[in-house]
Amino acid sequence: MGTYEATALSEQDAVERMTGRKLDMLYPEPITLPEKTPMLQVNDLSGAGLHEVSFTAYRGEVLGIGGLAGQGQRELLLTLFGVNRVRSGTIEVEGKRTHIGNPREAIRRGIALLPEDRKT
């Protein structure tokens, strides 16, 4: 609190007096991740309910897959976990092209699936 001339305070000082916090607490420095290393790379993946899906998930990232119900998210995850068959396209895990034919192979490659129905 206080009364100040408009030119007497820096922007940072004004924000600190208005919020009671230092500006760097409101906007901390972003965390710098190490070099982007692809952990999972999917190229032109097609299968049951999928048509040429591509994405890359990097080490340290959280990749969200969203959309309206019934738009293929479930089919994509089931395909990556080896439940659904891949018709075409490629899957790379840690830079190595791989074929995931069943859930056991997915688990061996470090892929897990948490189903939407947790009781299943």
C-alpha positions in Angstrom: 0.0 0.0 0.0 1.1 3.5 -0.5 0.9 6.6 -2.7 3.6 7.0 -5.3 4.3 9.3 -8.2 3.6 7.4 -11.5 7.3 7.6 -12.4 8.6 6.6 -9.0 7.9 2.9 -9.2 9.1 0.4 -11.8 6.5 -2.0 -13.2 7.9 -4.8 -11.0 7.6 -2.6 -7.9 4.0 -1.7 -8.7 3.1 -5.4 -9.3 4.7 -6.4 -6.0 2.8 -3.7 -4.1 -0.5 -4.6 -5.7 -0.2 -8.4 -5.3 2.1 -8.7 -2.2 4.3 -11.0 -4.2 7.5 -10.7 -6.2 7.0 -10.8 -9.9 9.3 -13.8 -10.3 7.0 -15.8 -8.0 4.1 -15.1 -10.3 6.0 -15.9 -13.5 8.9 -18.3 -12.6 11.6 -19.1 -15.2 10.5 -22.0 -17.4 12.2 -25.3 -16.8 14.6 -26.2 -19.5 14.5 -29.8 -20.6 17.5 -31.6 -21.9 17.8 -32.1 -25.7 14.6 -33.3 -27.2 14.9 -37.1 -27.5 12.0 -38.8 -29.2 10.6 -41.7 -27.0 7.6 -42.6 -29.1 7.3 -41.7 -32.8 4.2 -42.7 -34.8 4.1 -42.2 -38.6 1.0 -42.5 -40.8 -0.5 -45.2 -38.5 -3.7 -46.7 -39.8 -5.8 -49.5 -38.4 -9.2 -50.0 -36.9 -10.8 -46.5 -36.6 -7.4 -44.8 -37.5 -6.3 -43.1 -40.7 -2.7 -41.9 -41.1 -2.1 -40.7 -37.5 1.4 -39.2 -36.8 3.0 -37.7 -33.7 6.2 -37.7 -31.7 6.3 -37.8 -27.9 9.7 -36.6 -26.4 11.5 -37.6 -23.2 10.1 -35.5 -20.3 6.9 -34.4 -22.1 3.3 -35.3 -21.4 1.4 -35.8 -24.6 -2.3 -35.3 -24.4 -4.6 -36.9 -26.9 -8.1 -35.4 -26.9 -11.3 -35.0 -28.9 -14.9 -35.8 -28.8 -15.9 -39.3 -27.7 -15.7 -41.7 -30.6 -13.1 -39.8 -32.7 -10.4 -42.5 -32.5 -8.5 -41.8 -29.3 -9.4 -45.1 -27.8 -8.6 -47.0 -31.0 -5.2 -45.2 -31.2 -4.3 -46.2 -27.7 -5.5 -49.8 -28.2 -3.4 -50.0 -31.3 -0.3 -48.7 -29.6 -0.8 -51.3 -26.9 -1.1 -54.1 -29.4 -4.8 -54.9 -28.8 -5.8 -53.7 -32.3 -3.8 -54.6 -35.4 -1.7 -52.0 -37.4 -2.7 -52.0 -41.0 0.0 -49.5 -42.1 2.4 -47.0 -40.8 5.3 -47.3 -38.3 5.9 -47.1 -34.6 9.3 -46.3 -33.1 10.2 -46.7 -29.5 13.4 -44.8 -28.4 14.4 -44.5 -32.1 14.0 -48.2 -33.0 11.3 -49.3 -35.4 9.1 -51.9 -33.7 6.1 -54.0 -34.3 3.7 -54.4 -31.4 1.5 -57.4 -32.1 0.0 -57.9 -28.6 -0.1 -56.3 -25.1 2.8 -58.4 -23.8 5.1 -57.0 -26.5 4.0 -53.5 -25.7 4.8 -54.0 -22.0 8.2 -55.4 -22.9 8.9 -52.2 -24.8 7.8 -50.0 -21.8 4.3 -49.1 -23.0 1.4 -49.4 -20.5 -2.3 -48.7 -21.0 -4.6 -47.3 -18.3 -8.1 -48.0 -19.7 -10.9 -45.5 -19.4 -12.9 -48.1 -17.5 -10.5 -48.7 -14.5 -12.4 -51.8 -13.3 -11.6 -53.6 -16.6 
